[in-house]
Amino acid sequence: DPVMIQEHMRILSYAKNQPTVIESLCMNCYENGSTRLLLTKIPFFKEIIISSFSCPHCNWTNTEIQSAGRIQEQGVLYTLQVKTKEDMNREVVKSDSASTRIPQLDFEIPAFTQKGCKCEGFVSRRATDPAVAEKIEEFIQRFKKLKEVEEEFTLIIDDPSGNSFIENPFAPQKDTALTVTHYKRTPEHNAALGIEAEEEENDEKPGNDLDAMRNEVLVFNTNCPECNAPANTNMKLVQIPHFKEVIIMATNCDSCGHRTNEVKSGGATEELGTRITLHLTDPSDMSRDLLKSETCSVLIPELEFELGMAALGGKFTTLEGLLKDIKDLIVSKNPFMCGDSSTADRAEKLELFGQKIDKIIAGEMDVHIILDDPAGNSYLQNVYAPDPDPEMKIEKYTRTFEQNEDLGLNDMKTEGYAEK
């Protein structure tokens, strides 16, 4: 029962990996059984709740996994082109809010009809529906062909919560068979996830409010994303020289010591996208201030590395801080570096990638850092300002239709809306 699980979240957050036992109704014989709940963490999947039910009367058992982490700011759409049997070995994390489609079979598992899971061989699952019983054998035979990759097919996972994941076996290099798209949720998505949109009821001009925000730190009561204990989030408007105004939010938890910060652009989406290319020539480049918006991708061509938008969220840090965060994300917090998911070859490749990042930070590698932001809201400090930086190139470009679609601009009406 999702309501029951939510009520015990706070208890689980302090359980120190000890399961909580709750008496609950057996849905097989309607006698009382026991449900054991355990809160644990999986990198990239945030927190999960493992629930295991057993009934001493009829011996019926059931095990489920449910995401306990916070809903991400954007939804995520994974599109995987399955061409070889190696693609069938990719690991998949699918939350219960995600829908799964295989267009070649005209097959779909809608959201909230299948419990969250971490699985291998995702296509080996079968769907049974009495309404299509006469076609089930033909469907299974086609399914078997896809499982043996006798023909190419597409696997699509669409998760408005942003908590699903498909493995990139070539990490840290780009995966040409996998496309990851982040998008803004619709009101229908928010309603399905139980998120209530906050309505602004302020008819006064915002000028005075903005002036007040620039001169003070606003404090909001929130919950820690790690231990769920009450915490405070501080927010302040900050003007970046030679750039624009940004909003910095920082959360400090007194219970577990967790600290996090996030940066949002204080302005609108620019008319043109921005691509910033910096040639690293000296270790002092590591101290350059850097603003990476949530729509910005980071590329290092010499390492054949690309970090997609929203992967690290919005950050206001230094170039060294960004590289350390990339290393931490790819190497230290990679869920496929531990347990059954780990392989010697994969661990060696990621370890080598981490060593190259360390060399870049130490100024021992000749590389370029590229910040590509379709929204135009990212920034890298020019240490020669107001003169041009000889090692940095800033390009403005017109966004493609797909980039405007990702930013939610294609359906945005900005003219004549007041007339209706």
N, C-alpha and C positions, 0 to 999 in steps of 0.2 A: 504494500500500500504506500504510494508516494507521500501521502500526508503523514503517515506514521514515521516514515524515514526522515522527513524534514523535521519533525518534532524531536527526534533523537540526535540531530546533527551536533548540537552543542555538547551533549554528553559524549558523543564519539570523539569530538575534537580533543578532549582531555583524557581519552582512554589509554594513551600510551601503548597503542597497538594491541590492546587487550579487547577481545570481542565482547559485545554487549548482548545478553540473552533476553529475549522478550517472548512472553507467552502469546501465541497467535492462533487463529483458527485454521485448521487444515481444510483446504478447498476440495479434497478428495473424499474424506469421510465425515467432515464437519465436526470432528472432535478437536480438542485443544492440543497443539503441538508447540514446538520451540523454534524461534527464528534467531539466528546468531548474526549480528551486524559487526563489520569491521571496517574502520576508516583507514585507507592507505593511500599512498601517492604513487602515481606513475608519471614520469616526465612527459611533457607534451599533452597528457590527458588530465593534467591537474590532479585533483583528488577524486577517488572513487569509493563507493560503498559496496563491499562484497556482502551479500546476504545469503545465508544458507538455512533452509527450512527442513525440519525432519519431524515426522509424526510417529510416536511410539505405538499408535493404535493400528494403523494400516501400513506403516513402514514407507510411506510416500515421502520422497525428498525432492527438493528443488533448490537450485543455486542460480543467482542472478547478480549482475553487475550494474550499478547505476552511477552516473557521474554526480559527484558532490561538489565539484569545483564551480566557481562562478561562471556565468555565461559571458563569453567573449564579446567585445564591442562590435565585431562584425561576424557575419556568417561566412562559411567557407564552402567552396565547391571544388571537389577533386574530380578530374577526368583522366582516367588511366587507359591508354591504348595497350591492350594485352596482345603481344605478338609472339612471345616465346614462352616455353615452360618455366623459365626463370622468373617471369613476371608472376606466375602462379604462386611463387614462394614468398612474395611480398607480404609483410605483416600489415594488418589493418586494424585501426582502432575506430569503432563505430559507436557513437552515442545513440541513445534511444530516440533522440529528436531528429536523427538523420534519415533521409530517404535514400534508397539504393535503386539504381536503374541499370539495365542492360538493354540498350535500344535494339540490338539485333534480334533479341527474343521478344521484344515488346513486353518486357518483364519489369515489375517495380515492386519494391517493398516500401510501403508508405511509412512516414514518420510515426513514431509512437505505437507501432504494431509489432516491434521486435525489440527485446530488451538490449541495452547496451552490452557490448562485448569487445574483447581483444582476441582476434582469431587469426589463424593461418588458413590458406585454402578457402577463401571466402566464397568462391563460386560453387563449392561442393554442397552448399545449402540448397534444399529443395522447397518449393511451395506447393501446398496441397489445398485445393479448393473444390468442394463438391460440384460447384456450378460448371466446372470445366473438366469433369472426371473423364469424359470420352476422349479428351485431347492430352491427358496427362502423360501417356506413354510416349507419344511423339515429342512432347515437351522435354521429357527426361532424356530421350535419346539425343536431342539437340544440346541439352545441358552437358551430357557426357562428352560430346564433341568439343564443346568449348573448354571443358576441363582438361582435355588432352591437347588443347590449342591446335586442333585440326583446321580451325579458321580463326582469323583475328576478330576481336570484339572489343567493345568499350565498356568499362566499368565506371559509373558515375555515382559519387556519394555527395549529397547536398545536405549540409548541416547548418541550419540557421543559428545554432548555439555556438558554432565555431570550435567544438570540442572533439571533432573527429580527425583522423590522421591516416595517411597512407605512406608507407615507408619509401624513402628514396635510397635504393641500394648503392647508388653511385656517390653518395654524400662524401665529401662536401661539394662535388661537382654537380652541375645542373642535370636534371633528369629530363631527357628529351621526350620520354613517353608519358610523362605526368605533367598535367597542367593544374596549378593551384590558383583559384580566383577568390578573393575576398570581396564581400558585398555588404551593402547596408540592408538591414532587415526591413521588411514592410510592416505596417500595422498588424496585418494578419499573422505574420511570423511572431511578433511580440505577444499577441494574444495567445497563440498556441504555446508559447514558452512561459506564459504567466507573467509577462512583464507589462506593467501599466505605464503608458506614456504620460509623462508629466505635462500638464497643460499650463502654458504661461498665462497668468492673469494679471498682467501689468500694463496698464494703459498709459503710464507716465513715460516721458522721454527718458531713454537710458543714459543720457549724458552724465547726469549727476552720479548715477550708480557706478559708471565706469571710472569716473574721477575718484570716487571713494575706494574702488577696488585697487586702483593703481597705488594708493597710499597705505594700504593695510593688507594684512594676511588674513584671509577668511578661513575659518575652521569648520569642518563638517564632521558629524558623528557617523562613522562607518564601521565595518567589521574587517578584521585582518584577513587577507586572502590566504594566509597559511594556516592559522589556528582558529580562525573564525571568532576570536575574542574581540570585544569592543575596542575600537581604536579611533584616532583622530586623523583626518586628512586635511592638510594645509594647502591652500591655493593662493597663488599670487600672480598678478600680471607683471611681466618683465619686458622692458624694451631692449632688444638686441641691437647694438650699434651697427649702422650701415645695413640694417635688415628691417625687421618689423617687430610687432608686439606678439608675445607668446604667453601662454598660460602654463605655469608649472604647478603640478600637484604632487605632494609628497605625503606618504603614509608611514608612520612609525608605530610599531606595536610594542607596548610595554610588557606584554605577557611572554612573547617568544623572541622578541628582539628583531623581528623581520622588518626590513626597510625597503620601500619601493618608491620610485618617482616616475612621473609620466609627463610628457609635454604635448600640448595642443596648440595649433596655430591660432593666434588671436584674430586673424583676418580671414577674408574670403578666399576661395579658390582662385588662383591667378588665371589670366586669360591664356597664358602659355605655360607649358611644362618647362622644367629646368633640369639640365644635366651638368653636374659639376665634376670635372676631372682634375685630380691633383696628382702630380708626379712627386713621389717621396724622394727627397734628395738629402735629407739631414735628420738625425734623431729628434731635433727640436720641433719637427713637424708634428710629433706626437702630442704636443701641448696645444695645438690649434683647437679652438672652440668649435663645436659641431652641433647643429640641430638637425636631427633626422625625424621627419614627420612620419605618421603612421602609414602614409601612402608612398613612402620612399623605398626604393630598392638599392642595395649596395652590391657593387661588382668589383672583383679583383681579377682582371683578365689574365695576369700571369699565373694565377692559381686555378684558372678556369672555374672560378667560384662566383655564385650569384645568390644573394639573400633576398627573398621576395618581400614585397610590401607587407606590413603588419606583423612580420616575423618577430621583431623585437619591440614593436609598438613605437610610440613617439619618445624620443630621448634628446635631452640637452646635456652634452657631455664633451669630452675631448676626443680626438682621433684615437688616442691610446685606449681610452675607456670603451669606445665602440669596438675596437679590435679585440679587447679582452672579453667583451660581452659576446662577440661572435664565436670566439674560441670556447667560451663556457657553454654556449648553446649547442654547438656542433659536437664538442668532445665530451665535456663533463656531464651535461644533462641529456645526452642522447639515450633514449630508452633501449636502443638496439646495441648498446655497449655492455649490457649486463644480462645475466641469466641465460635462458635458452636462446635468446635472440642474438647473442654475441658469437661472432666467428673470428678466427685469428686474422684472416685477410682483411675483414672490415675494421677490426681494432687497429691493425697496423696502418691502414690508410688514414684513419682519423687521427691517429697519434702523429703521423708524419705531417698531416695538415696543421695540427697544433704546434708542432715545432717550427713550421714555416711562418705561422702567425707571430711566434716569439721572435724570429729573425727579423720580421718586418718591424716590430716594435723596437728592436735594438738597432735598427738602421742598417742591417746586414743584407737586405734584399732590395733590388731595384724594381719597384712595382708602382702601379697606378691605382688609386682609389677613386671609384666613380659613384656618385650619388645621383640617382635618376628618379626624379619626383614629378610625376605627371601633374600634380596639383600646384607645383611651384612654391611649396612652403618649406623647403629645406635650405640649409645654410652651412657654409664652411668658412671659417675665419680667414680673411685676407690680412696677413701680418704686415703687408706693405701699404695698407689702406692709409690715405685715399688713392694712392698710386696703384696701378695694375700689378697683379702678382704674376711673375714670369713663369711660375711652375703650376699655375692653376688656370684652367679654361672653363668658362661658364657659357653654356649654350642654351638658348631658348628655342623651343620647338612647338609645333602645333600638335595637339593630342589627336590620336586616332579615335575612331568611333568606339572601339573596344575599351580604350582608356576612359573616355567620357562615360561609357556604360558602367565601368567599375566605380567611378566617382559619383554615379547617380545624377549626371548632368543632362543626359539625353532627354529625360522626361520632365526636366525642371522648366517651369514656365515663369519667366521674369517680366513679361510685358502684358499689360492689359488685364492682369488678374483682379485689380481693384474695381474694374467696371462690372464684374459679374456679381 
